[in-house]
Amino acid sequence: MLDRKGFTLIELLIVVVIIGILAAIAIPKFANTKEKAYVAAMKSDLRNLVTAEEAYFADKNLYADVANMTGAPYLYATSSGVGGLAITPAAGLGWTAQVTHTGSPQACGIAVGVDAAGNPQVNPIDATANEGEPKCK
C-alpha cells in the first residue's frame, strides 16, 4: 500500500482562495493609512504654530508672518513633507494660516483671534471650523 503524505490540489486551492479573500478585505483598510498620517502631520504643525505665534505675540505684541516666524530667533519649522506654509496676520488681534503636504492632495488651515473690525478670523480651508481648530479638505 502506498503511504502518500502532502496536500491535494483541492486543499491548496482552498487555502489560496481564503488568503485572497482575507487580502481583499485587509488591503483597503490600510490603503488610507498614509493619507491619515499626512493629515495628522499638517494638523500637528498648525497646533505647534499656534504656540509659536503666541510666543511671538508675547514678545512683539503682534502676530508674525512667515518670514518673521521662520527666521531667528523663533525658527519655527514644519515637519518633513509639510510645506506651503502661508501665515496671514490680521490688522487686529488674529491671524490665519494654511499648509499643504507633498504626499497629500489636501490642505489644512487654522484661524485664531479677530480682525481689525473685531470679527472672528475665518479658517481659510473650512469656514465652519472653530477658533484654533485645524481643519483639512
C-alpha positions, 0 to 999 in steps of 0.5 A, spaced: 500 500 500 502 506 498 503 511 504 502 518 500 503 524 505 502 532 502 496 536 500 491 535 494 490 540 489 483 541 492 486 543 499 491 548 496 486 551 492 482 552 498 487 555 502 489 560 496 482 562 495 481 564 503 488 568 503 485 572 497 479 573 500 482 575 507 487 580 502 481 583 499 478 585 505 485 587 509 488 591 503 483 597 503 483 598 510 490 600 510 490 603 503 488 610 507 493 609 512 498 614 509 493 619 507 491 619 515 498 620 517 499 626 512 493 629 515 495 628 522 502 631 520 499 638 517 494 638 523 500 637 528 504 643 525 498 648 525 497 646 533 505 647 534 504 654 530 499 656 534 504 656 540 509 659 536 505 665 534 503 666 541 510 666 543 511 671 538 505 675 540 508 675 547 514 678 545 512 683 539 505 684 541 503 682 534 502 676 530 508 674 525 508 672 518 512 667 515 518 670 514 518 673 521 516 666 524 521 662 520 527 666 521 531 667 528 530 667 533 523 663 533 525 658 527 519 655 527 519 649 522 514 644 519 515 637 519 518 633 513 513 633 507 509 639 510 510 645 506 506 651 503 506 654 509 502 661 508 501 665 515 496 671 514 496 676 520 490 680 521 490 688 522 487 686 529 488 681 534 488 674 529 491 671 524 490 665 519 494 660 516 494 654 511 499 648 509 499 643 504 503 636 504 507 633 498 504 626 499 497 629 500 492 632 495 489 636 501 490 642 505 489 644 512 488 651 515 487 654 522 484 661 524 485 664 531 483 671 534 479 677 530 480 682 525 481 689 525 473 690 525 473 685 531 470 679 527 472 672 528 478 670 523 475 665 518 479 658 517 481 659 510 480 651 508 473 650 512 469 656 514 465 652 519 471 650 523 472 653 530 477 658 533 484 654 533 481 648 530 485 645 524 481 643 519 483 639 512 479 638 505 
